[in-house]
Amino acid sequence: MLLTIDVGNTHTVLGLFDGDEIVEHWRISTDARRTADELAVLLQGLMGMHPLLGDELGDGIDGIAICATVPSVLHELREVTRRYYGDVPAVLVEPGVKTGVPILTDNPKEVGADRIINAVAAVDLYGGPAIVVDFGTATTFDAVSARGEYVGGVIAPGIEISVEALGVRGAQLRKIEVARPRSVIGKNTVEAMQSGIIYGFAGQVDGVVNRMARELAADPDDVTVIATGGLAPMVLGESSVIDEHEPWLTLIGLRLVYERNVSRM
């Protein structure tokens, strides 16, 4: 089986693939202070609960694919693959790794690995032109051309960042649960903040996507809009532009990149 690991700024998502099918997944907090040994223990604890894997670390794992936006965690995961999965082929997404998606930006090396991986999966699943909206620590919008090229994107503050900023900078405000309020017009402070977050972000998504689609294609209706990320469900029902929801888009992209590179190792 293939173990895929997507390290984000706030959360790390792990997926276990049996062929093309994701059979298990886990979400843990990203901690840049964890050492390789601590990560290995964590992986053993999670995967030891799965009936298709053995009790020992590495049992049943035939390959590993990793992308990370946190360099220190990527460094430690590299050590994990070396020390604990030495005989298992591992692909760490970084410059030089074959993705099959040309990157048409001013500086391709500065584009986050997760954003490229999302583009890989979007092209494979839906073709181009497409826009991927990833609701994570930041809300990112990534554009893929009709020819399957990554052409650029937009980065905006994420939902949780905005909630925390309101609680810190607002003298009479506090951190709230991100949930859909009873109505758009809030009857109390908490509902007013929830409304601003949910409907404000839905309006942001619709506005940004519509502008991107007009630049991306002669007919904006030809653009497929894919939502992913842990906070996507909060906005799905309120946005009018999202066509598809694929919560495991990054993990699927990691599987595809692994398959494109493992034969070269």
N, C-alpha and C positions, 0 to 999 in steps of 0.2 A: 504494500500500500504506500501511497505517497502522502507525506506530511507537508502541509503548506503553512507558512507562518507570515502573517502580515502585521508588522510592528508599526503602530501609529503613535502619535504624540501622547495620547491619553490611554488608549486601549490596544492590546495585542489580540488578534484573532487567529486562531489555529483551526485548520480544517484537515480532515483525513479523507482521502479519496481512494475508492476501490474502482479502478478504471476511471470512467468519466463521472462517476456518481460520488457525491460527497456524502459520506456515511456517518460522520460525527464532526462536531465543531465545539470549540470552547472560546470564551472571551475572558481575558484577564487584564489587570491594570498593567500599564507600561511603567517600569521602574528602571531608570537609567543606572541605578546603584547596584542592581543585581549582578552577581558574578556568573561566570560560565557554570560553575558547580551548582549554584543556587538554581539557575535556569534548568539544568539537567534534572535536579531533584523535582522541580515543578512539573517538567514534562513527564517524568516517570509517574508522578502521582496522578496526573490527568489521564494519561494513556493506559495506565495499569488498570483502570476501571472498565476499559473497552473489551468486550468478549472476544473480538477478533485478533487481539494483540496478546503477546505473552507477558509474563510478569517482569522480565528483565528489560531494561532500557534498550530500545532498538529492535526488540523482537517484533517481527511482522512488518517493519518499515523497510521498503525497497528504495525509497528516494526521498529527498528533502528539497523544497524550494522556499526561499526566504526573500522578502523585501522589507526594508526598514527606512523610516524617516528619521530615526534617532541613531546617529553614527556609533555612539558608545554601546548601544544594545546590539547593533549589527556586529561589532567587534567581538562581543562576548558570545553571540550565537555562532560566529565563525569558529570560535574555540570549542563550543559544544559539539559542532559537527566533526571537528578534528579529533577530539578526545573520546567522545562517546559514540559517534557514528562513523568511525574511521573507514569502514568498508562500504558505506552507503553513499551512492552518488548524490552530491549536493550542488544546487545551483543557487548562488546568491546574486540577486539582481543588482548590478552595478555596471559602470561603463565597460563595454566590451562584450557584454552578454547579448546574444542574439534574441531579439524580440519579434522581428518581422514587421515592425511599425516604424517607418521613417519619422524622425523628429525634426519638424521644420520650424524651429525657434532660433532666436539670436544666439543662445547658449544652451545647447541640448543637455549639457552636464548638470545644469542647475534645476532641471525639471525633476520633481520628486519621483522616485521609483514607483510608488503606488499609483501615481497618475498615469504613467506609461503602461503599467500592468492593466489598469482599468481600460485603457484604450485598446490594448491587445484583446481583452475579453469582449469588449463592445463590438469590435470588427468581426470577431469570430461568430458571435451570437446573432448580431443584428445587421452587420454590414455598415457602410457609410452612405451618406453623412450621418453623424451622430453626435450627441452631446451627453456627456456623463456628469451627473450632479452627485457629488459625494458629500454626504452630511457627516462630517467628523469634527475634530477639533476646530478646523476651518471648514467652511463650505466651499468646495472647489467645483468649477465648471470647466470641463475639458472638451475641446472640439476635435472631431475626427472627420477628415474630408471624405468625399465619395470614393477616393482611391485608397483609403485606409491609412492616411498620413495623420500624425498628430500635429496640429497646426497652432496650438496655443490654448490659452484658457483665462479664467478669472478666479481670483482668490478673495474670499470675503470672510469676516469673522464668523465663527460657528455659533450654533445655538447655545451651547453650554457656556462659551466665552461671554456671550452677550448677557446671559442670565447672571453670571458671576459679576460682570462689570456693573450691572444695575444695582446689585446688592451691595457692592463695595462703594460705589460713587454716589448712590442715592441716599441722602441722609435719613429719609423716612421709608426707605425700601429695604427689602431683605431677599435673600435667596429663596426661590420658590421651586415647587415641583413643576416640571414642564409637562403640562396636560392641557387638553382642549377645554376651554371654559364653557359655561352654559350658553353664552351669547357673545357676539362681537363686542357689544357695549357692556363693559364690565360693571358689576354692581358693587364691587369692593376692590381694594388695592391688588389683592392677589389675582383676581380674575382679570383686572385691567392689564396687569403685567403678562399674564398668560395669553391674553388676546393679542397684545403687541408682539409677543414672540411668535406665536403660531401663525397668525394672519400676516404679520409683518414679513416673516421669512417666506411665506407662500407668495406674497406679492413680489418680494425680491427675486425669487426663483423665476416667476413668470416674466418679470421685466427683463432680467438678464438673459434668460434663454431666448426670448423673442428677438432681442437685439442680436445675439450671437447667430441665431438661425438665419436672419436676414443677410448676414455677412458670409455665412457658410455655404448657402445654397441659393440658386436662382429662385427656387420654390421652397420657402421655409417649411411647408407641409411635408417635404421629403425627408426632413431631419427627424431621426428617432431620438427621443430623450429618455435616458435611462437613469433611474435613481438608485443609489446604493448608500451604504453607511449605516451605522447603528441608530442614528436619529431620523432616518428617512421616513419611517412610519408616522412621525408627528406631522409631517407636511403633506404626505401623499394625498389625503382626502381633500385638501384645500387648494392644491395647485392644479391649474387647468392645462399645463403643458407636458406633464410627465406621462410618457407612453408605457414604460416598462419599469418594474421594480425587481431588481436582482440583488438580494442581500449578500450573496457570495461572489459578487463580480470580481473582486480582487483575488480571491482564492482560485477562482476559475482561471483568471489570467496567469496566476503563478503555475497552475498545472500546465497550461499551454506553453509557457516559456520553458518550463522544465523539459517538456517533450521535445521542444525545438533545440535544446542544448545538450541533452544527456547523451545523444549519439555521437557528439563531438568530443566527449570527455575521455 
